[in-house]
Amino acid sequence: MIIDKLENLKMYTALNPRIALVCKFVETHSLIDLPVGRHLIDGENVYVNIDLVKGKQREDAVLEYHHKMMDIAIPLTSEEEYGYTPVAELPSVDFDVQKDFAKVEGVSCQTFLTCKLGNMVICLPQDGHAPGICESAELKKAIFKVAMY
């Protein structure tokens, strides 16, 4: 899991060249003004979900992970806290291959980090992450989904 200033996103194209498409989209679109929903950038290889999520407390956040996609999450209206536990240390759960998604309920996060406005979080397939922890009743955020291969 990586947290950094959004302005440094270009530095991470070495992780995945498709990140360059995310950088271009961020430079040419006002994320806060995009409507809620999925916006395709490069078909199913790169897209952004604009979500309105209800703020959660740490104890209510649920760990999740993906195999084929990386998440690049950008809070748009308030800071967001993330729980973290490496996937290798999580119990085995059913994985939805179609949705590239697993939810690991009932497991406490090992640690937490805060993503402030102007920052971004990159969650790789090895990162169990529990998003949506915030003091706000509602959080608008952008979640870029980037195919790993």
TABEL-V913284 format. One record per helix or strand of 2 or more residues. SS is the DSSP state (@ for helix, = for strand). FROM is the first residue (numbers start at 0). LEN is the number of residues. Records with the same first field share a line. If there is no record, write none. Layout:
# TABEL-V913284
SS->FROM-LEN, FROM-LEN
This chain:
# TABEL-V913284
=->1-4, 36-6, 45-9, 62-3, 68-7, 79-7, 100-4, 110-5, 118-5, 126-7, 137-10
@->5-9, 18-10, 30-3, 57-3, 86-3
